[in-house]
Amino acid sequence: MEFRQRLVVACLWTAVAAVIGLTLEPALPSTLDQVARLFVVALALFLAAVYLLDPKGLISERGFH
């Protein structure tokens, strides 16, 4: 995967995190629903970082094809 493609995917994951982050309340999560939303935001940001930084050539190699 080229850098430009990885950048687009990272931007999409960041947008997903931003949209779900808008639904969170500013206080500490008190219900399971809010904890699940926070987990999804963290997971989306993690995936954005993986696609953007490509640690150890994980995405750019053709290991998944």
MOMO-V708703 format. One record per residue. N is the residue number from 0. PSI is psi in radians with two decimals (NA if undefined). Layout:
n = [N:N]
psi = [PSI:PSI]
This chain:
n = [0:1:2:3:4:5:6:7:8:9:10:11:12:13:14:15:16:17:18:19:20:21:22:23:24:25:26:27:28:29:30:31:32:33:34:35:36:37:38:39:40:41:42:43:44:45:46:47:48:49:50:51:52:53:54:55:56:57:58:59:60:61:62:63:64]
psi = [2.29:2.85:-0.69:-0.72:-0.72:-0.62:-0.71:-0.78:-0.70:-0.67:-0.66:-0.76:-0.63:-0.66:-0.69:-0.79:-0.67:-0.75:-0.77:-0.59:-0.48:-0.42:-0.17:2.58:2.67:-0.23:3.05:2.49:2.27:-0.34:2.86:-0.58:-0.78:-0.62:-0.70:-0.70:-0.73:-0.68:-0.72:-0.68:-0.78:-0.71:-0.74:-0.71:-0.62:-0.80:-0.64:-0.72:-0.68:-0.79:-0.63:-0.79:-0.46:1.17:2.31:0.46:0.45:-0.74:-0.67:-0.38:2.83:0.62:-0.40:-0.12:NA]
